[in-house]
Amino acid sequence: MTSDVHDRTLAIIAEQAMLDPSEIQPQMTPAELGIDSLGLVESIFAIEEAFDISIPFNANEPSQSDFDISSMGAIVAAVEKLVAAKG
């Protein structure tokens, strides 16, 4: 299941960045992928919908959120954790 969450999360982000998922590396930041703040919010909504989860992200104050958006690896790990907790 974890690899499915990983792959689907990357696919959603890749679609937003207009990239192939294979081009996304774990250490890359949303900015490096060309995803601006609006694109990030759209990606988060899409991820929430895809997995039926609620992501604790405050678009107005991203640094105050409990959701790490510093890199693709961090985003995927956080989504995997939320999906696992949903159980």
Phi and psi restraints in degrees (range 20) as a CNS / XPLOR table:
assign (resid 1 and name C) (resid 2 and name N)
       (resid 2 and name CA) (resid 2 and name C) 1.0 -59.4 20.0 2
assign (resid 2 and name N) (resid 2 and name CA)
       (resid 2 and name C) (resid 3 and name N) 1.0 -42.3 20.0 2
assign (resid 2 and name C) (resid 3 and name N)
       (resid 3 and name CA) (resid 3 and name C) 1.0 -66.6 20.0 2
assign (resid 3 and name N) (resid 3 and name CA)
       (resid 3 and name C) (resid 4 and name N) 1.0 -32.3 20.0 2
assign (resid 3 and name C) (resid 4 and name N)
       (resid 4 and name CA) (resid 4 and name C) 1.0 -64.7 20.0 2
assign (resid 4 and name N) (resid 4 and name CA)
       (resid 4 and name C) (resid 5 and name N) 1.0 -44.2 20.0 2
assign (resid 4 and name C) (resid 5 and name N)
       (resid 5 and name CA) (resid 5 and name C) 1.0 -62.2 20.0 2
assign (resid 5 and name N) (resid 5 and name CA)
       (resid 5 and name C) (resid 6 and name N) 1.0 -45.0 20.0 2
assign (resid 5 and name C) (resid 6 and name N)
       (resid 6 and name CA) (resid 6 and name C) 1.0 -57.7 20.0 2
assign (resid 6 and name N) (resid 6 and name CA)
       (resid 6 and name C) (resid 7 and name N) 1.0 -52.0 20.0 2
assign (resid 6 and name C) (resid 7 and name N)
       (resid 7 and name CA) (resid 7 and name C) 1.0 -64.9 20.0 2
assign (resid 7 and name N) (resid 7 and name CA)
       (resid 7 and name C) (resid 8 and name N) 1.0 -42.8 20.0 2
assign (resid 7 and name C) (resid 8 and name N)
       (resid 8 and name CA) (resid 8 and name C) 1.0 -67.3 20.0 2
assign (resid 8 and name N) (resid 8 and name CA)
       (resid 8 and name C) (resid 9 and name N) 1.0 -39.1 20.0 2
assign (resid 8 and name C) (resid 9 and name N)
       (resid 9 and name CA) (resid 9 and name C) 1.0 -63.3 20.0 2
assign (resid 9 and name N) (resid 9 and name CA)
       (resid 9 and name C) (resid 10 and name N) 1.0 -47.1 20.0 2
assign (resid 9 and name C) (resid 10 and name N)
       (resid 10 and name CA) (resid 10 and name C) 1.0 -62.5 20.0 2
assign (resid 10 and name N) (resid 10 and name CA)
       (resid 10 and name C) (resid 11 and name N) 1.0 -37.7 20.0 2
assign (resid 10 and name C) (resid 11 and name N)
       (resid 11 and name CA) (resid 11 and name C) 1.0 -63.6 20.0 2
assign (resid 11 and name N) (resid 11 and name CA)
       (resid 11 and name C) (resid 12 and name N) 1.0 -40.8 20.0 2
assign (resid 11 and name C) (resid 12 and name N)
       (resid 12 and name CA) (resid 12 and name C) 1.0 -64.2 20.0 2
assign (resid 12 and name N) (resid 12 and name CA)
       (resid 12 and name C) (resid 13 and name N) 1.0 -45.9 20.0 2
assign (resid 12 and name C) (resid 13 and name N)
       (resid 13 and name CA) (resid 13 and name C) 1.0 -66.9 20.0 2
assign (resid 13 and name N) (resid 13 and name CA)
       (resid 13 and name C) (resid 14 and name N) 1.0 -40.9 20.0 2
assign (resid 13 and name C) (resid 14 and name N)
       (resid 14 and name CA) (resid 14 and name C) 1.0 -62.3 20.0 2
assign (resid 14 and name N) (resid 14 and name CA)
       (resid 14 and name C) (resid 15 and name N) 1.0 -39.8 20.0 2
assign (resid 14 and name C) (resid 15 and name N)
       (resid 15 and name CA) (resid 15 and name C) 1.0 -61.7 20.0 2
assign (resid 15 and name N) (resid 15 and name CA)
       (resid 15 and name C) (resid 16 and name N) 1.0 -42.2 20.0 2
assign (resid 15 and name C) (resid 16 and name N)
       (resid 16 and name CA) (resid 16 and name C) 1.0 -63.9 20.0 2
assign (resid 16 and name N) (resid 16 and name CA)
       (resid 16 and name C) (resid 17 and name N) 1.0 -38.1 20.0 2
assign (resid 16 and name C) (resid 17 and name N)
       (resid 17 and name CA) (resid 17 and name C) 1.0 -85.3 20.0 2
assign (resid 17 and name N) (resid 17 and name CA)
       (resid 17 and name C) (resid 18 and name N) 1.0 -4.6 20.0 2
assign (resid 17 and name C) (resid 18 and name N)
       (resid 18 and name CA) (resid 18 and name C) 1.0 56.6 20.0 2
assign (resid 18 and name N) (resid 18 and name CA)
       (resid 18 and name C) (resid 19 and name N) 1.0 47.0 20.0 2
assign (resid 18 and name C) (resid 19 and name N)
       (resid 19 and name CA) (resid 19 and name C) 1.0 -126.7 20.0 2
assign (resid 19 and name N) (resid 19 and name CA)
       (resid 19 and name C) (resid 20 and name N) 1.0 166.3 20.0 2
assign (resid 19 and name C) (resid 20 and name N)
       (resid 20 and name CA) (resid 20 and name C) 1.0 -82.8 20.0 2
assign (resid 20 and name N) (resid 20 and name CA)
       (resid 20 and name C) (resid 21 and name N) 1.0 139.0 20.0 2
assign (resid 20 and name C) (resid 21 and name N)
       (resid 21 and name CA) (resid 21 and name C) 1.0 -53.1 20.0 2
assign (resid 21 and name N) (resid 21 and name CA)
       (resid 21 and name C) (resid 22 and name N) 1.0 -29.8 20.0 2
assign (resid 21 and name C) (resid 22 and name N)
       (resid 22 and name CA) (resid 22 and name C) 1.0 -67.5 20.0 2
assign (resid 22 and name N) (resid 22 and name CA)
       (resid 22 and name C) (resid 23 and name N) 1.0 -16.3 20.0 2
assign (resid 22 and name C) (resid 23 and name N)
       (resid 23 and name CA) (resid 23 and name C) 1.0 -83.5 20.0 2
assign (resid 23 and name N) (resid 23 and name CA)
       (resid 23 and name C) (resid 24 and name N) 1.0 -10.7 20.0 2
assign (resid 23 and name C) (resid 24 and name N)
       (resid 24 and name CA) (resid 24 and name C) 1.0 -91.5 20.0 2
assign (resid 24 and name N) (resid 24 and name CA)
       (resid 24 and name C) (resid 25 and name N) 1.0 125.0 20.0 2
assign (resid 24 and name C) (resid 25 and name N)
       (resid 25 and name CA) (resid 25 and name C) 1.0 -105.8 20.0 2
assign (resid 25 and name N) (resid 25 and name CA)
       (resid 25 and name C) (resid 26 and name N) 1.0 148.4 20.0 2
assign (resid 25 and name C) (resid 26 and name N)
       (resid 26 and name CA) (resid 26 and name C) 1.0 -56.8 20.0 2
assign (resid 26 and name N) (resid 26 and name CA)
       (resid 26 and name C) (resid 27 and name N) 1.0 -32.1 20.0 2
assign (resid 26 and name C) (resid 27 and name N)
       (resid 27 and name CA) (resid 27 and name C) 1.0 -82.4 20.0 2
assign (resid 27 and name N) (resid 27 and name CA)
       (resid 27 and name C) (resid 28 and name N) 1.0 -8.4 20.0 2
assign (resid 27 and name C) (resid 28 and name N)
       (resid 28 and name CA) (resid 28 and name C) 1.0 -71.4 20.0 2
assign (resid 28 and name N) (resid 28 and name CA)
       (resid 28 and name C) (resid 29 and name N) 1.0 143.3 20.0 2
assign (resid 28 and name C) (resid 29 and name N)
       (resid 29 and name CA) (resid 29 and name C) 1.0 -93.2 20.0 2
assign (resid 29 and name N) (resid 29 and name CA)
       (resid 29 and name C) (resid 30 and name N) 1.0 161.1 20.0 2
assign (resid 29 and name C) (resid 30 and name N)
       (resid 30 and name CA) (resid 30 and name C) 1.0 -55.0 20.0 2
assign (resid 30 and name N) (resid 30 and name CA)
       (resid 30 and name C) (resid 31 and name N) 1.0 -40.1 20.0 2
assign (resid 30 and name C) (resid 31 and name N)
       (resid 31 and name CA) (resid 31 and name C) 1.0 -61.9 20.0 2
assign (resid 31 and name N) (resid 31 and name CA)
       (resid 31 and name C) (resid 32 and name N) 1.0 -39.6 20.0 2
assign (resid 31 and name C) (resid 32 and name N)
       (resid 32 and name CA) (resid 32 and name C) 1.0 -64.8 20.0 2
assign (resid 32 and name N) (resid 32 and name CA)
       (resid 32 and name C) (resid 33 and name N) 1.0 -24.0 20.0 2
assign (resid 32 and name C) (resid 33 and name N)
       (resid 33 and name CA) (resid 33 and name C) 1.0 -89.3 20.0 2
assign (resid 33 and name N) (resid 33 and name CA)
       (resid 33 and name C) (resid 34 and name N) 1.0 -2.7 20.0 2
assign (resid 33 and name C) (resid 34 and name N)
       (resid 34 and name CA) (resid 34 and name C) 1.0 83.2 20.0 2
assign (resid 34 and name N) (resid 34 and name CA)
       (resid 34 and name C) (resid 35 and name N) 1.0 19.4 20.0 2
assign (resid 34 and name C) (resid 35 and name N)
       (resid 35 and name CA) (resid 35 and name C) 1.0 -95.7 20.0 2
assign (resid 35 and name N) (resid 35 and name CA)
       (resid 35 and name C) (resid 36 and name N) 1.0 117.4 20.0 2
assign (resid 35 and name C) (resid 36 and name N)
       (resid 36 and name CA) (resid 36 and name C) 1.0 -85.6 20.0 2
assign (resid 36 and name N) (resid 36 and name CA)
       (resid 36 and name C) (resid 37 and name N) 1.0 -176.9 20.0 2
assign (resid 36 and name C) (resid 37 and name N)
       (resid 37 and name CA) (resid 37 and name C) 1.0 -62.6 20.0 2
assign (resid 37 and name N) (resid 37 and name CA)
       (resid 37 and name C) (resid 38 and name N) 1.0 -38.1 20.0 2
assign (resid 37 and name C) (resid 38 and name N)
       (resid 38 and name CA) (resid 38 and name C) 1.0 -66.1 20.0 2
assign (resid 38 and name N) (resid 38 and name CA)
       (resid 38 and name C) (resid 39 and name N) 1.0 -42.4 20.0 2
assign (resid 38 and name C) (resid 39 and name N)
       (resid 39 and name CA) (resid 39 and name C) 1.0 -62.0 20.0 2
assign (resid 39 and name N) (resid 39 and name CA)
       (resid 39 and name C) (resid 40 and name N) 1.0 -37.2 20.0 2
assign (resid 39 and name C) (resid 40 and name N)
       (resid 40 and name CA) (resid 40 and name C) 1.0 -65.5 20.0 2
assign (resid 40 and name N) (resid 40 and name CA)
       (resid 40 and name C) (resid 41 and name N) 1.0 -43.7 20.0 2
assign (resid 40 and name C) (resid 41 and name N)
       (resid 41 and name CA) (resid 41 and name C) 1.0 -62.5 20.0 2
assign (resid 41 and name N) (resid 41 and name CA)
       (resid 41 and name C) (resid 42 and name N) 1.0 -42.5 20.0 2
assign (resid 41 and name C) (resid 42 and name N)
       (resid 42 and name CA) (resid 42 and name C) 1.0 -62.4 20.0 2
assign (resid 42 and name N) (resid 42 and name CA)
       (resid 42 and name C) (resid 43 and name N) 1.0 -39.8 20.0 2
assign (resid 42 and name C) (resid 43 and name N)
       (resid 43 and name CA) (resid 43 and name C) 1.0 -63.8 20.0 2
assign (resid 43 and name N) (resid 43 and name CA)
       (resid 43 and name C) (resid 44 and name N) 1.0 -43.1 20.0 2
assign (resid 43 and name C) (resid 44 and name N)
       (resid 44 and name CA) (resid 44 and name C) 1.0 -62.8 20.0 2
assign (resid 44 and name N) (resid 44 and name CA)
       (resid 44 and name C) (resid 45 and name N) 1.0 -43.2 20.0 2
assign (resid 44 and name C) (resid 45 and name N)
       (resid 45 and name CA) (resid 45 and name C) 1.0 -60.5 20.0 2
assign (resid 45 and name N) (resid 45 and name CA)
       (resid 45 and name C) (resid 46 and name N) 1.0 -42.8 20.0 2
assign (resid 45 and name C) (resid 46 and name N)
       (resid 46 and name CA) (resid 46 and name C) 1.0 -64.6 20.0 2
assign (resid 46 and name N) (resid 46 and name CA)
       (resid 46 and name C) (resid 47 and name N) 1.0 -39.7 20.0 2
assign (resid 46 and name C) (resid 47 and name N)
       (resid 47 and name CA) (resid 47 and name C) 1.0 -66.0 20.0 2
assign (resid 47 and name N) (resid 47 and name CA)
       (resid 47 and name C) (resid 48 and name N) 1.0 -43.6 20.0 2
assign (resid 47 and name C) (resid 48 and name N)
       (resid 48 and name CA) (resid 48 and name C) 1.0 -59.1 20.0 2
assign (resid 48 and name N) (resid 48 and name CA)
       (resid 48 and name C) (resid 49 and name N) 1.0 -43.5 20.0 2
assign (resid 48 and name C) (resid 49 and name N)
       (resid 49 and name CA) (resid 49 and name C) 1.0 -67.1 20.0 2
assign (resid 49 and name N) (resid 49 and name CA)
       (resid 49 and name C) (resid 50 and name N) 1.0 -42.3 20.0 2
assign (resid 49 and name C) (resid 50 and name N)
       (resid 50 and name CA) (resid 50 and name C) 1.0 -62.8 20.0 2
assign (resid 50 and name N) (resid 50 and name CA)
       (resid 50 and name C) (resid 51 and name N) 1.0 -36.7 20.0 2
assign (resid 50 and name C) (resid 51 and name N)
       (resid 51 and name CA) (resid 51 and name C) 1.0 -109.5 20.0 2
assign (resid 51 and name N) (resid 51 and name CA)
       (resid 51 and name C) (resid 52 and name N) 1.0 1.1 20.0 2
assign (resid 51 and name C) (resid 52 and name N)
       (resid 52 and name CA) (resid 52 and name C) 1.0 53.7 20.0 2
assign (resid 52 and name N) (resid 52 and name CA)
       (resid 52 and name C) (resid 53 and name N) 1.0 51.4 20.0 2
assign (resid 52 and name C) (resid 53 and name N)
       (resid 53 and name CA) (resid 53 and name C) 1.0 -126.7 20.0 2
assign (resid 53 and name N) (resid 53 and name CA)
       (resid 53 and name C) (resid 54 and name N) 1.0 166.8 20.0 2
assign (resid 53 and name C) (resid 54 and name N)
       (resid 54 and name CA) (resid 54 and name C) 1.0 -115.6 20.0 2
assign (resid 54 and name N) (resid 54 and name CA)
       (resid 54 and name C) (resid 55 and name N) 1.0 120.7 20.0 2
assign (resid 54 and name C) (resid 55 and name N)
       (resid 55 and name CA) (resid 55 and name C) 1.0 -95.2 20.0 2
assign (resid 55 and name N) (resid 55 and name CA)
       (resid 55 and name C) (resid 56 and name N) 1.0 125.5 20.0 2
assign (resid 55 and name C) (resid 56 and name N)
       (resid 56 and name CA) (resid 56 and name C) 1.0 -77.4 20.0 2
assign (resid 56 and name N) (resid 56 and name CA)
       (resid 56 and name C) (resid 57 and name N) 1.0 76.1 20.0 2
assign (resid 56 and name C) (resid 57 and name N)
       (resid 57 and name CA) (resid 57 and name C) 1.0 -126.4 20.0 2
assign (resid 57 and name N) (resid 57 and name CA)
       (resid 57 and name C) (resid 58 and name N) 1.0 128.7 20.0 2
assign (resid 57 and name C) (resid 58 and name N)
       (resid 58 and name CA) (resid 58 and name C) 1.0 -106.5 20.0 2
assign (resid 58 and name N) (resid 58 and name CA)
       (resid 58 and name C) (resid 59 and name N) 1.0 106.1 20.0 2
assign (resid 58 and name C) (resid 59 and name N)
       (resid 59 and name CA) (resid 59 and name C) 1.0 -63.6 20.0 2
assign (resid 59 and name N) (resid 59 and name CA)
       (resid 59 and name C) (resid 60 and name N) 1.0 -27.8 20.0 2
assign (resid 59 and name C) (resid 60 and name N)
       (resid 60 and name CA) (resid 60 and name C) 1.0 -75.7 20.0 2
assign (resid 60 and name N) (resid 60 and name CA)
       (resid 60 and name C) (resid 61 and name N) 1.0 -29.0 20.0 2
assign (resid 60 and name C) (resid 61 and name N)
       (resid 61 and name CA) (resid 61 and name C) 1.0 -138.5 20.0 2
assign (resid 61 and name N) (resid 61 and name CA)
       (resid 61 and name C) (resid 62 and name N) 1.0 72.6 20.0 2
assign (resid 61 and name C) (resid 62 and name N)
       (resid 62 and name CA) (resid 62 and name C) 1.0 -55.7 20.0 2
assign (resid 62 and name N) (resid 62 and name CA)
       (resid 62 and name C) (resid 63 and name N) 1.0 -33.2 20.0 2
assign (resid 62 and name C) (resid 63 and name N)
       (resid 63 and name CA) (resid 63 and name C) 1.0 -69.9 20.0 2
assign (resid 63 and name N) (resid 63 and name CA)
       (resid 63 and name C) (resid 64 and name N) 1.0 -17.5 20.0 2
assign (resid 63 and name C) (resid 64 and name N)
       (resid 64 and name CA) (resid 64 and name C) 1.0 -92.7 20.0 2
assign (resid 64 and name N) (resid 64 and name CA)
       (resid 64 and name C) (resid 65 and name N) 1.0 -0.9 20.0 2
assign (resid 64 and name C) (resid 65 and name N)
       (resid 65 and name CA) (resid 65 and name C) 1.0 -81.7 20.0 2
assign (resid 65 and name N) (resid 65 and name CA)
       (resid 65 and name C) (resid 66 and name N) 1.0 157.0 20.0 2
assign (resid 65 and name C) (resid 66 and name N)
       (resid 66 and name CA) (resid 66 and name C) 1.0 -90.3 20.0 2
assign (resid 66 and name N) (resid 66 and name CA)
       (resid 66 and name C) (resid 67 and name N) 1.0 12.3 20.0 2
assign (resid 66 and name C) (resid 67 and name N)
       (resid 67 and name CA) (resid 67 and name C) 1.0 -115.2 20.0 2
assign (resid 67 and name N) (resid 67 and name CA)
       (resid 67 and name C) (resid 68 and name N) 1.0 115.2 20.0 2
assign (resid 67 and name C) (resid 68 and name N)
       (resid 68 and name CA) (resid 68 and name C) 1.0 -78.0 20.0 2
assign (resid 68 and name N) (resid 68 and name CA)
       (resid 68 and name C) (resid 69 and name N) 1.0 115.2 20.0 2
assign (resid 68 and name C) (resid 69 and name N)
       (resid 69 and name CA) (resid 69 and name C) 1.0 -111.3 20.0 2
assign (resid 69 and name N) (resid 69 and name CA)
       (resid 69 and name C) (resid 70 and name N) 1.0 20.9 20.0 2
assign (resid 69 and name C) (resid 70 and name N)
       (resid 70 and name CA) (resid 70 and name C) 1.0 -69.8 20.0 2
assign (resid 70 and name N) (resid 70 and name CA)
       (resid 70 and name C) (resid 71 and name N) 1.0 -25.5 20.0 2
assign (resid 70 and name C) (resid 71 and name N)
       (resid 71 and name CA) (resid 71 and name C) 1.0 -156.2 20.0 2
assign (resid 71 and name N) (resid 71 and name CA)
       (resid 71 and name C) (resid 72 and name N) 1.0 165.9 20.0 2
assign (resid 71 and name C) (resid 72 and name N)
       (resid 72 and name CA) (resid 72 and name C) 1.0 -63.6 20.0 2
assign (resid 72 and name N) (resid 72 and name CA)
       (resid 72 and name C) (resid 73 and name N) 1.0 -39.3 20.0 2
assign (resid 72 and name C) (resid 73 and name N)
       (resid 73 and name CA) (resid 73 and name C) 1.0 -61.1 20.0 2
assign (resid 73 and name N) (resid 73 and name CA)
       (resid 73 and name C) (resid 74 and name N) 1.0 -40.8 20.0 2
assign (resid 73 and name C) (resid 74 and name N)
       (resid 74 and name CA) (resid 74 and name C) 1.0 -67.2 20.0 2
assign (resid 74 and name N) (resid 74 and name CA)
       (resid 74 and name C) (resid 75 and name N) 1.0 -40.6 20.0 2
assign (resid 74 and name C) (resid 75 and name N)
       (resid 75 and name CA) (resid 75 and name C) 1.0 -63.7 20.0 2
assign (resid 75 and name N) (resid 75 and name CA)
       (resid 75 and name C) (resid 76 and name N) 1.0 -47.7 20.0 2
assign (resid 75 and name C) (resid 76 and name N)
       (resid 76 and name CA) (resid 76 and name C) 1.0 -62.0 20.0 2
assign (resid 76 and name N) (resid 76 and name CA)
       (resid 76 and name C) (resid 77 and name N) 1.0 -43.8 20.0 2
assign (resid 76 and name C) (resid 77 and name N)
       (resid 77 and name CA) (resid 77 and name C) 1.0 -62.1 20.0 2
assign (resid 77 and name N) (resid 77 and name CA)
       (resid 77 and name C) (resid 78 and name N) 1.0 -40.7 20.0 2
assign (resid 77 and name C) (resid 78 and name N)
       (resid 78 and name CA) (resid 78 and name C) 1.0 -66.4 20.0 2
assign (resid 78 and name N) (resid 78 and name CA)
       (resid 78 and name C) (resid 79 and name N) 1.0 -40.8 20.0 2
assign (resid 78 and name C) (resid 79 and name N)
       (resid 79 and name CA) (resid 79 and name C) 1.0 -65.7 20.0 2
assign (resid 79 and name N) (resid 79 and name CA)
       (resid 79 and name C) (resid 80 and name N) 1.0 -42.9 20.0 2
assign (resid 79 and name C) (resid 80 and name N)
       (resid 80 and name CA) (resid 80 and name C) 1.0 -58.9 20.0 2
assign (resid 80 and name N) (resid 80 and name CA)
       (resid 80 and name C) (resid 81 and name N) 1.0 -40.1 20.0 2
assign (resid 80 and name C) (resid 81 and name N)
       (resid 81 and name CA) (resid 81 and name C) 1.0 -65.4 20.0 2
assign (resid 81 and name N) (resid 81 and name CA)
       (resid 81 and name C) (resid 82 and name N) 1.0 -43.8 20.0 2
assign (resid 81 and name C) (resid 82 and name N)
       (resid 82 and name CA) (resid 82 and name C) 1.0 -65.5 20.0 2
assign (resid 82 and name N) (resid 82 and name CA)
       (resid 82 and name C) (resid 83 and name N) 1.0 -40.3 20.0 2
assign (resid 82 and name C) (resid 83 and name N)
       (resid 83 and name CA) (resid 83 and name C) 1.0 -65.8 20.0 2
assign (resid 83 and name N) (resid 83 and name CA)
       (resid 83 and name C) (resid 84 and name N) 1.0 -43.3 20.0 2
assign (resid 83 and name C) (resid 84 and name N)
       (resid 84 and name CA) (resid 84 and name C) 1.0 -63.3 20.0 2
assign (resid 84 and name N) (resid 84 and name CA)
       (resid 84 and name C) (resid 85 and name N) 1.0 -38.6 20.0 2
assign (resid 84 and name C) (resid 85 and name N)
       (resid 85 and name CA) (resid 85 and name C) 1.0 -67.6 20.0 2
assign (resid 85 and name N) (resid 85 and name CA)
       (resid 85 and name C) (resid 86 and name N) 1.0 -31.0 20.0 2
assign (resid 85 and name C) (resid 86 and name N)
       (resid 86 and name CA) (resid 86 and name C) 1.0 -66.9 20.0 2
assign (resid 86 and name N) (resid 86 and name CA)
       (resid 86 and name C) (resid 87 and name N) 1.0 -34.0 20.0 2
